[in-house]
Amino acid sequence: MKRAVYPAAFLALCLSICDVRAQTAGDPRGGSVLARQVCSVCHATQAGQDRSPNPHAPTFVELATSPGMTSAALMVALTTPHVGMPMFRLSTEEREDIVAYILGLH
């Protein structure tokens, strides 16, 4: 009986890890499209753009290459009001897509 429990526990752990990855991965292509539609008013959203339209808004490449930048930090930035950034009503999936796109610029 003990032998059957270990594989079942291992399988459950693997499935839970895979499920978490699937939920947080995001789609960089969708994030790119959304960034151009929503974020490009203030931010330089594409690689190769040196300056943002709003001089106080970092480029997405700057965000991606900031030391210690993580998906969690970007998710907080997209969900927490802060000076100069308007609050958008983005779904969790849209935020994950934008985060995946930004981190893909690294």
N, C-alpha and C positions, 0 to 999 in steps of 0.2 A: 504494500500500500504506500509506503514512504517513497518508493521509486516513482510512482505515478504522480505524486504531488509536486516533485521538483520540476519535471518537464512542463507540467501545467502552469506552475508559477512562472517559470522562465518564459513560456509562450505568452502569458498574460502581460508580463513586463515588456517583452518585445513589441507586442501589439500596442501597448499604451505609449511607448516611445515613438513608434511609427505614426500613431494618431496625432501626437503633439507636433511632430515635425510637419505633418500634412497641414495642420491648422495654422502654423506660424510661418510657413515657407513663403507664401505670396507669389505673385506672378509679376516678374520684372517688366514684361511687355505691357501688361495692363497698367502697371505703375507708371511707365513712361508716358503712355497716352493720357492718363489722369493727371500726371504732373504738368504736362503741357497745357491741359485744359484749366486746371485749378491753380497751380502753383507758379506758373511762369509769369504771372503779372508782377510778382515781387522777386522771384528767384531765377537765376540762370539754372535751368533744369537739365541741360544737355552737356555732355562732355565737350570740351573745347570752347565753351563760353567762358570768357575771362571775368566778366562782371555781371552782377544781377541788376535788373532794372531798378530795384530799390537798393541804394548803396548800403543800407543797414541790414539787408537780408543776405546771408551767406549763400554762395553757390552750392548746388547739390554735390559737386565734387569736393568742395571744402568740408561739407558735412560728412561725406563718406570717408574722407581721409583724416578727420579729426581724431587725435589719439583717444583710444578707449571708446570710440563710437560703437554702439551696439544696437541691435534691433529694439531692445527694450527702451533704450534712451530715445530713439526716434519715435517709438509708439507714444511715449510720455509727451514728447514735444508736439505730436499731432493731436493729443487729447487734452492737454493742459493749456489754458489761456496764458499767454505771456506777452510782454510789451511788443507792440508792433505787428503781431501776427493775428489776423482775423480767425475766428473759430469757424471751421467748416463742419458741416454735418456729413461726415464720411462713415461708411459702414466699416465694420472690423475688417472685412475682406479688402476694401479699398485702401485702408491704412496699411494693411500687410503688403499689398501690392506696391504702394509707394515706398515703403521701407525696403522691400526687396530690390526695387529699382535703385534707390539711393545707395544701398550697400554694394550693389553690383557695379557702381561707378568707381569703387576703390581700386 
